[in-house]
Amino acid sequence: MANKEEAKGLAALRRQIDQLDDQLLELLNRRATLAMEVAQVKQAAGENGTFWRPEREAEVLQRVMARNPGPLDSETVAWLFRELMSACLALERPLTVAYLGPAGTFTQMAATKHFGQGARLTPVSSIPEVFRTVQAGQADFGVVPVENSTEGSVNLTLDHLLDYPLKVCGEVQLRVVHNLVSAGVPLADMQRIYVHYQTRAQCRHWLAEHAPRVQLVEVASNAEAALRAREDAAGGAISTAAAAELYGLRILAAGIEDDAENTTRFLVIGDLDVQPTGRDKTSLVLSSHNRPGSLHELLRPLAAAGISMTRIESRPARRGLWQYVFFLDLEGHAKDPAVAAALAELQEKATFYKLLGTYPKAVI
Amino acid sequence: MANKEEAKGLAALRRQIDQLDDQLLELLNRRATLAMEVAQVKQAAGENGTFWRPEREAEVLQRVMARNPGPLDSETVAWLFRELMSACLALERPLTVAYLGPAGTFTQMAATKHFGQGARLTPVSSIPEVFRTVQAGQADFGVVPVENSTEGSVNLTLDHLLDYPLKVCGEVQLRVVHNLVSAGVPLADMQRIYVHYQTRAQCRHWLAEHAPRVQLVEVASNAEAALRAREDAAGGAISTAAAAELYGLRILAAGIEDDAENTTRFLVIGDLDVQPTGRDKTSLVLSSHNRPGSLHELLRPLAAAGISMTRIESRPARRGLWQYVFFLDLEGHAKDPAVAAALAELQEKATFYKLLGTYPKAVI
């Protein structure tokens, strides 16, 4: 303590903080009590199973972010409320969540980001097993990558969404940062760089500029790239910080991806209908007659209603009748009148139509 | 929604929750503002470097746990406040913390448990490097295992505490749960179980009862046990859930350790004197003349003052003069009058004496 004045000032501030903490403590517990009352009302009304309402949680988060006066930033505030809601929920019964393991992966980070520390996360070994686990009721929800630009497991998720009666209940976005890593060898002495082919494409400019003469060895995943670099004294890897940490590698250059806004997207799947929040997305899959211009024609109702498509992806159909199916993501909830009308039109026109889910946009 | 009554009840509860959230939002930000004022007072008084005061943080946590009315349990409350303080601190400057990596280990869990999500954690590859990194000022604090009953890296920590001028600023306790895991093979068909020798000792009763005829293969760590089991279709391992998750193994039996209160202890090291909180510990190392009964005689002042020793461990001295050094942990702070008097006596009697640190007990 530098002097008396300082000590006095600090003591006064700390008394204020202590008083604030008492109030916080009371409010946090009152909030938990109210959450328990919500659960009791639902139980009394015969609702069984999970008390988690993704739309309500998204609303709460959107609300506190919008109203946050600072100085805490809105992401931090949303994160604290997420954890508080997760803890409140765990007082009733912790949510069980199956995710594509192993632990330490992006999917685990996504699951934790979405469900908080109060949930019980279980890694399972494959995307099909995530679906099976949730379908069998062994987990309340599942988390799977869907636009995983780096691990290449998207198609399995799409195929299973098509096959399973489960619904998409939410999405999670994670920023992806690529790094040049090695067990010790500096870039100047590097003879090989292990890299996943999609990652390679995402770091093309950096590689051309900084490692034009280094051999690029393609591997199946970013985790494998890190693993190979660990075993090769003259080799580096492009990998995520998580994988580098996992395998004890040094980060030689961080954030070397060409597009700094590179994100990976995950879906939350479960057996739950999610109500509108005002900031929603809808995912569906459909097929049309196999003739020129048919897709364009099929999508006309969306364009006419001014509904944004945030994503479209075609996949070869695996059975009969049509050659391709199209996975679409739209802005808006399937119960929003404009969306509902457009979807009804789409459904009429399409030879195949399945609503995969309608759910809140990722809040943080 | 089952009926109108339920809907009305829920809507009312949710309005109450929204109002509470507004109050929480305001209080959280007022707390952050006060924390920034604390930092300004310190800065004005010429205090540089870290604004983190472990004794103050421990007091806050002890306080909210003691006053917590529920229904949230005290650990959850302490955890939320830990995260809030971590976020407040990060508004000034995030703490940087070096820990014994790789990521996904107990030490990372311990670092996160102690410093919260607002801190910047960096894995380094060895215990010596944690000390070097903190000593060089490249990290504010370091986290190292000290009584790691399962990974066997304790001695290095003790030796470096002896050699470095850094102080022990805190401790973290983590419960250790052992599990029988495998890549798929059930216990009935298991031919081998990979196990760390200390883990084996901790699971002796369970192994004798459930796997009396399975070969036990000793390996160097729990992580290696998991790794070997992954590669051996007829092999299982005893390992932590974290390692099982990391390597995508199934947990066949959880919590098979003989002592359910088995914990691992970590120390926080840094260049910081920590003030008393009322629930403290003191770590020191000393040596006595090498003659029979000398240790007993040396420790008399502690016994006389009624000070509990929570741990004593002898280590061969690595240089001159004496043969053994003794690492002691005591209850109480070095500035508590009774402790201070006993330590002064100890110091006089001992041929070597070094106060390693005096710091708050682990709160959660």
HADDOCK unambig.tbl for C-alpha pairs under 7 A between the chains (distance, minus, plus):
assign (segid A and resid 2 and name CA) (segid B and resid 45 and name CA) 5.89 0.50 0.50
assign (segid A and resid 6 and name CA) (segid B and resid 41 and name CA) 6.36 0.50 0.50
assign (segid A and resid 6 and name CA) (segid B and resid 45 and name CA) 6.51 0.50 0.50
assign (segid A and resid 10 and name CA) (segid B and resid 38 and name CA) 6.18 0.50 0.50
assign (segid A and resid 13 and name CA) (segid B and resid 34 and name CA) 6.60 0.50 0.50
assign (segid A and resid 13 and name CA) (segid B and resid 38 and name CA) 6.66 0.50 0.50
assign (segid A and resid 17 and name CA) (segid B and resid 31 and name CA) 6.27 0.50 0.50
assign (segid A and resid 17 and name CA) (segid B and resid 34 and name CA) 6.82 0.50 0.50
assign (segid A and resid 20 and name CA) (segid B and resid 27 and name CA) 6.71 0.50 0.50
assign (segid A and resid 20 and name CA) (segid B and resid 31 and name CA) 6.79 0.50 0.50
assign (segid A and resid 24 and name CA) (segid B and resid 24 and name CA) 6.57 0.50 0.50
assign (segid A and resid 24 and name CA) (segid B and resid 27 and name CA) 6.75 0.50 0.50
assign (segid A and resid 25 and name CA) (segid B and resid 64 and name CA) 6.91 0.50 0.50
assign (segid A and resid 25 and name CA) (segid B and resid 68 and name CA) 6.59 0.50 0.50
assign (segid A and resid 27 and name CA) (segid B and resid 20 and name CA) 6.69 0.50 0.50
assign (segid A and resid 27 and name CA) (segid B and resid 24 and name CA) 6.74 0.50 0.50
assign (segid A and resid 29 and name CA) (segid B and resid 70 and name CA) 5.80 0.50 0.50
assign (segid A and resid 29 and name CA) (segid B and resid 71 and name CA) 6.01 0.50 0.50
assign (segid A and resid 29 and name CA) (segid B and resid 72 and name CA) 5.90 0.50 0.50
assign (segid A and resid 31 and name CA) (segid B and resid 17 and name CA) 6.26 0.50 0.50
assign (segid A and resid 31 and name CA) (segid B and resid 20 and name CA) 6.78 0.50 0.50
assign (segid A and resid 32 and name CA) (segid B and resid 71 and name CA) 6.60 0.50 0.50
assign (segid A and resid 32 and name CA) (segid B and resid 72 and name CA) 6.56 0.50 0.50
assign (segid A and resid 33 and name CA) (segid B and resid 71 and name CA) 6.57 0.50 0.50
assign (segid A and resid 34 and name CA) (segid B and resid 13 and name CA) 6.59 0.50 0.50
assign (segid A and resid 34 and name CA) (segid B and resid 17 and name CA) 6.81 0.50 0.50
assign (segid A and resid 38 and name CA) (segid B and resid 10 and name CA) 6.17 0.50 0.50
assign (segid A and resid 38 and name CA) (segid B and resid 13 and name CA) 6.66 0.50 0.50
assign (segid A and resid 41 and name CA) (segid B and resid 6 and name CA) 6.34 0.50 0.50
assign (segid A and resid 45 and name CA) (segid B and resid 2 and name CA) 5.86 0.50 0.50
assign (segid A and resid 45 and name CA) (segid B and resid 6 and name CA) 6.51 0.50 0.50
assign (segid A and resid 64 and name CA) (segid B and resid 25 and name CA) 6.93 0.50 0.50
assign (segid A and resid 68 and name CA) (segid B and resid 25 and name CA) 6.59 0.50 0.50
assign (segid A and resid 70 and name CA) (segid B and resid 29 and name CA) 5.84 0.50 0.50
assign (segid A and resid 71 and name CA) (segid B and resid 29 and name CA) 6.01 0.50 0.50
assign (segid A and resid 71 and name CA) (segid B and resid 32 and name CA) 6.62 0.50 0.50
assign (segid A and resid 71 and name CA) (segid B and resid 33 and name CA) 6.61 0.50 0.50
assign (segid A and resid 72 and name CA) (segid B and resid 29 and name CA) 5.91 0.50 0.50
assign (segid A and resid 72 and name CA) (segid B and resid 32 and name CA) 6.57 0.50 0.50
assign (segid A and resid 101 and name CA) (segid B and resid 248 and name CA) 6.42 0.50 0.50
assign (segid A and resid 102 and name CA) (segid B and resid 245 and name CA) 5.37 0.50 0.50
assign (segid A and resid 102 and name CA) (segid B and resid 246 and name CA) 4.99 0.50 0.50
assign (segid A and resid 102 and name CA) (segid B and resid 247 and name CA) 5.98 0.50 0.50
assign (segid A and resid 102 and name CA) (segid B and resid 248 and name CA) 4.93 0.50 0.50
assign (segid A and resid 103 and name CA) (segid B and resid 245 and name CA) 4.94 0.50 0.50
assign (segid A and resid 103 and name CA) (segid B and resid 246 and name CA) 4.66 0.50 0.50
assign (segid A and resid 104 and name CA) (segid B and resid 104 and name CA) 6.39 0.50 0.50
assign (segid A and resid 104 and name CA) (segid B and resid 246 and name CA) 6.45 0.50 0.50
assign (segid A and resid 123 and name CA) (segid B and resid 245 and name CA) 6.28 0.50 0.50
assign (segid A and resid 125 and name CA) (segid B and resid 248 and name CA) 6.14 0.50 0.50
assign (segid A and resid 245 and name CA) (segid B and resid 102 and name CA) 5.30 0.50 0.50
assign (segid A and resid 245 and name CA) (segid B and resid 103 and name CA) 4.97 0.50 0.50
assign (segid A and resid 245 and name CA) (segid B and resid 123 and name CA) 6.50 0.50 0.50
assign (segid A and resid 246 and name CA) (segid B and resid 102 and name CA) 5.07 0.50 0.50
assign (segid A and resid 246 and name CA) (segid B and resid 103 and name CA) 4.80 0.50 0.50
assign (segid A and resid 246 and name CA) (segid B and resid 104 and name CA) 6.42 0.50 0.50
assign (segid A and resid 247 and name CA) (segid B and resid 102 and name CA) 6.14 0.50 0.50
assign (segid A and resid 248 and name CA) (segid B and resid 101 and name CA) 6.60 0.50 0.50
assign (segid A and resid 248 and name CA) (segid B and resid 102 and name CA) 4.99 0.50 0.50
assign (segid A and resid 248 and name CA) (segid B and resid 125 and name CA) 6.33 0.50 0.50
